[in-house]
Amino acid sequence: MVERPPRAPGIADVARMAGVSVATVSRVLNDPGVVSERRRTAVQDAIVRLGYRPNEAARALKSGRQKMIGVITGNTTRYGFASVLRGIEEAAREGDFLVTITVVENGDPDHVRSAVELVLSQPLSGIIGIEFDEFVTAALARIPATMPTATAAMVGTNRSGLPYAWLDDELGARLATEHLLALGHRTVHHLAVDYPNDIGHGRTYGYLAELAARDAPVPPVVATDWAPMSARAAAIEQLPDDATAVFCFNDEVAMGVLRAMADQGRAVPGDVSVVGFDDMPLAEVWTPGLTTVRMDFAGLGRAAFEVLRATMAGAPPPTARAIRPSLVVRGSSGAPRAAARP
C-alpha cells in the first residue's frame, strides 16, 4: 500500500500555534490592517514555522474573485501561437495567476459564440487574445467592455482596437530582404501564406517596401499555405529558373523551399539563397542552417500579460509595446554566382 503524505497544516493549526482564533488568522490573510501588530506577528511566525499555504481555490470561491486569466488563441500547433502562450504562462505564473486556454480555429458564428461563452463562464480577472487572425478578432468582439482585455498582435492584426503588445514583423521582413539584396542578389522572391489576405500583411508589406526602397525589381508574390509540402509544390511550379534569392513567410515554408531546391538539383546557397522567418528551434540544425528572422514570440506573450495587468489595475490604456525582431545569419544565404549578377 502506498503511504499517504502527512496532512498539510491548516488554518486551525496556525491559530493554535499563534494562540489566536481562526477568525483572526483569516483576517491576517485577507485584511491584515485590521489586526494588531502583536497578533499579526504571531500569526505570520506560525505560518512560517508550520509551512502553511492558504487554499487559494477556497479563498477565491469565498470572495468571488480568482487570480486567473483566459487566453483566446488560434491553432496552438503553430510555432507562433504556442510560443506566445508560453510567454503568457511564464509571466502569469510569476504573478501567481492561473491561465486557461480557449482555441478558436474558424469563423463559424456558432463556434465563436460557444468559445466565448466558455471563456466568460470562468471566474476570470482578465483576457488576452492572441490576435494573429480574424477568428480571434471575432471572438474578442463578443467580450464585454467591462472585462479587462489585451491582445498580442503583429503588424495589421490588432483589428479589435484593444490595448496590445505587438511584434514588428514588417521590420523583420525588411531585414530579411535587405540582407539578400546586400549580398548582391538582383531581386528577392517571396512565398506568402494566405496571400493576398492580411494574416501576413506585415511580412509581405515589409518585403515589398524594401524592394521599392532599393529600386529592385518586384516579382509576383507566390501564394502557398502553411504546409511545407505545399510550399515545395509552389516553389517548383511558380519560382522562375533564374531566381537566386527567396524570402519565406516562415521557417516551415522555407523547409518546403529547401526541399524543392534539392529535388531540382539546385544548391543552397550556391544557386539559391533561402531565408525563413520565426527562428524555430530546428532552423539551426537543418543542412544548411537556415538564415531566418528571429521573432521573440515568448517575449510578446510576456509583454501582453503586462499590458493586461495594467488594464486590470484600472490604469489608462498603456502605449502599445513593440517587440523588435532580429536577423540570424546561417548557411542558407550567400552571394549569387557571378553569372547571375546583373
RAQUIGI-V620775 format. One record per pair of residues at least 4 apart in sequence whose C-alpha atoms are under 6 Angstrom apart, sorted by the first residue. I is the first residue (numbers start at 0). J is the second residue. D is the distance in Angstrom with one decimal. If there is no record, write none. Layout:
[[I,J,D] [I,J,D]]
//
This chain:
[[8,12,6.0] [8,51,5.6] [11,21,5.8] [13,45,5.6] [14,18,5.8] [14,19,5.1] [14,20,5.5] [14,21,5.3] [17,41,5.2] [17,42,5.3] [17,45,5.8] [26,30,5.1] [26,31,5.8] [27,31,4.1] [34,39,6.0] [36,40,6.0] [45,49,6.0] [46,50,5.8] [46,51,5.1] [59,63,5.6] [59,64,5.0] [59,65,5.1] [65,122,5.9] [66,96,4.9] [67,96,5.1] [67,97,4.5] [67,98,5.7] [67,123,5.1] [67,124,5.7] [68,98,5.1] [68,123,5.2] [68,124,5.6] [68,125,5.0] [68,126,5.5] [69,98,5.7] [69,99,4.8] [69,100,5.9] [69,126,4.7] [70,100,4.8] [70,126,5.7] [70,127,4.8] [70,128,5.7] [71,101,5.0] [71,102,5.9] [71,128,4.7] [72,102,5.0] [72,129,5.0] [73,102,5.4] [73,103,5.2] [73,104,5.3] [75,80,5.3] [75,81,5.1] [78,82,6.0] [82,296,5.4] [82,297,5.1] [83,296,4.8] [83,297,4.7] [83,300,4.4] [85,297,6.0] [86,297,4.0] [86,298,6.0] [86,300,4.3] [86,301,4.8] [87,91,6.0] [87,300,4.4] [87,301,5.0] [87,304,5.8] [88,92,5.9] [90,301,5.4] [91,96,4.9] [92,96,5.4] [105,134,5.7] [106,134,5.1] [108,112,5.9] [111,138,5.7] [125,147,4.8] [125,148,5.6] [126,148,4.7] [127,148,5.7] [127,149,4.9] [127,150,5.1] [128,150,4.6] [129,150,5.7] [129,151,4.8] [130,135,5.6] [130,151,5.7] [130,152,5.1] [131,152,5.7] [131,156,5.7] [132,198,5.9] [136,159,5.9] [147,310,5.9] [147,311,5.5] [149,161,5.8] [149,162,5.0] [149,163,5.3] [149,307,5.2] [150,163,4.6] [151,163,5.7] [151,164,5.2] [151,165,5.7] [151,303,5.5] [152,156,5.7] [152,157,5.6] [152,165,4.6] [153,165,5.0] [153,166,4.8] [154,167,6.0] [154,201,4.9] [162,316,6.0] [163,319,5.3] [164,302,6.0] [164,303,5.1] [164,319,5.2] [164,320,4.4] [164,321,5.9] [165,321,5.0] [166,321,5.8] [166,322,4.8] [167,323,5.7] [168,201,5.6] [168,202,5.6] [169,201,4.2] [169,202,4.8] [169,205,4.4] [171,324,5.5] [172,202,5.0] [172,205,5.1] [172,206,5.2] [173,177,5.8] [173,205,5.0] [173,206,5.4] [173,209,5.5] [176,206,5.9] [177,181,5.9] [180,184,5.0] [182,334,4.8] [183,334,5.8] [184,335,6.0] [186,215,5.7] [186,216,5.8] [187,244,5.0] [187,245,5.6] [188,245,4.7] [189,220,5.5] [189,245,5.6] [189,246,4.8] [189,247,5.7] [190,221,4.7] [190,222,5.9] [190,247,5.0] [190,248,5.9] [191,222,5.2] [191,248,5.0] [192,222,6.0] [192,223,5.1] [192,224,4.8] [193,224,6.0] [194,222,5.4] [200,204,5.8] [201,205,5.9] [204,208,5.9] [210,215,5.0] [223,230,5.6] [227,251,5.4] [227,252,5.1] [227,254,6.0] [227,255,4.2] [228,255,5.4] [230,252,5.4] [230,255,4.9] [231,255,4.3] [231,256,5.1] [231,259,4.9] [233,237,5.6] [234,238,5.1] [243,271,4.3] [244,271,5.4] [244,272,4.6] [244,273,6.0] [245,273,4.9] [246,274,4.9] [247,252,6.0] [247,253,5.4] [247,275,4.9] [249,275,5.2] [249,276,4.1] [249,277,5.9] [250,275,4.6] [250,276,5.2] [253,275,5.3] [260,265,5.0] [261,265,5.8] [265,270,5.8] [266,270,5.0] [267,271,5.2] [267,272,5.8] [267,331,5.8] [268,272,4.5] [268,331,5.1] [268,332,5.2] [268,333,5.6] [272,331,5.7] [272,332,4.4] [273,331,5.5] [273,332,5.8] [274,290,5.1] [274,291,5.2] [275,291,4.3] [276,291,5.0] [276,292,4.6] [277,292,5.5] [277,293,5.0] [277,294,4.9] [278,282,5.9] [278,291,5.7] [278,292,6.0] [278,293,4.7] [282,289,5.2] [283,288,4.8] [283,289,6.0] [284,288,5.8] [287,330,5.2] [287,331,5.5] [288,329,5.3] [288,330,4.9] [288,331,6.0] [289,329,5.5] [289,331,5.1] [290,327,5.7] [290,328,4.5] [290,329,4.5] [290,331,5.6] [291,327,5.4] [292,325,5.6] [292,326,4.5] [292,327,5.8] [293,324,5.6] [293,325,5.2] [294,324,5.1] [309,314,5.5] [310,314,5.6]]
//
